[in-house]
Amino acid sequence: MFGIGGGELMFIIFIALMLFGSDKIPDIARAMGKGMAQLKNATNEIKNEIQKGAEANGIDTSFKELTSGFTTEVEKVKESLDTDITAPLEKTTQDIEELTGPIKRQL
């Protein structure tokens, strides 16, 4: 949790109790919770506005078209590479292993 260990957390709680007192801690926690909820709602509203603006300008649909174009091109490349390349690789490794004499010593 944010790189804070158990001992550090206890120390922070102890300092908060010393500064604010035990009667004000629940009010502070409640206020922080409300603040976090408001921040979350505000960010969700901003995200929705950005998405609506993108859809209104056609950016969202062009992005979908772009990604679909990429996927079709990737599928075409996959189909063209269906040839078996392991056989030539195995033959090459066998040829290298069969090298004898001065050629093998030089490697």
Helices and strands as residue ranges (DSSP letters): H 6-20, H 25-57, H 59-80, H 86-97, H 102-106
